[in-house]
Amino acid sequence: MVMRRNALGRGLDALIPSAPASAPAAAPRATNELPTHEIAPNPDQPRRRFDESELDRLADSIRRYGVLQPIVVRHAAAGASRPYELVVGERRWRASQRAGRATVPAVVQDVDPRALLEVALVENVQRRDLNPIELAQAFRGLVEAGRTQDEVGERVGLDRSTVANHLRLLELPKELQEDVELGTLTMGHAKALLQLQNPERRRHLRERIVAEALSVRAAEALARALATTGGERVTKPAAPASGAAADPNLRHLIGQLEAHLMTRVRIESKGERGKIEIDYFGPEDLDRLSRTILEGRRA
């Protein structure tokens, strides 16, 4: 992701209220020891996956040294099951419970409920704690709340194009989003998959990325080839039909070969003679194509 020079947007201090500038020599915000069971998680927490081993390490550190930085909470709405609601610091709160602490140091702040997602998002982005899908979900929440992509980028210190690229990830089916969340696919691989609209071709490309550990560049090249062979939208205009490409029978044959081999095929015909060209991307792809062709021969 592209970070702006001015760190991360307005920062947490601009989002979490403090004493007004005109107040005389305001004292630091008071830290209280609050019972962990009286604090509810932030309902707008953008982080959805918490690494168990990281929580265990943090819990061990808390047992040894305590909680070095207080969490931030707000008073919960009337009728809530718990008197406080987390604003910032869910990992520390979870790890404190795991460490067996009955209380956790906390600062109580008056944070507008509408700002909970934005505050939690900024904190997580500052710590680089979110995976691309979690970021995309949080960006979508801010957009649905009325923010433009430019405004979202300004608040978290990212370019608008980065925000837009993350939002595009949500166009992928859930199983591919989960691959990105788990780190099975990178964001670059996900963007390559977005070039394909056909679910079968997406599945094929995903399997090849994982099985062959394809680089992002190789995945993008293969996605372009699959998009071209599948008649999907491509960024470059198709070359004018000539020779074999103008023959409807040969066009049908090319389509059949491309569907079977899952790559681009070209046939050049000169009278009764000609040649067939089959694209491949690396030694593994050549091996796959060879096996596909030879197994067909044995059959």
SULLINCOR-V22830 format. One record per helix or strand of 3 or more residues. SS is the DSSP state (A for helix, B for strand). FROM is the first residue (numbers start at 0). LEN is the number of residues. If there is no record, write none. Layout:
ss=(SS,SS)
from=(FROM,FROM)
len=(LEN,LEN)
//
This chain:
ss=(A,B,A,A,B,B,A,B,A,A,A,A,A,A,A,A,A,A,B,B,A)
from=(11,31,35,51,70,83,89,102,112,131,148,159,173,186,198,215,242,247,264,272,282)
len=(4,4,3,14,5,5,9,6,15,13,8,10,9,7,14,14,4,14,6,6,16)
//
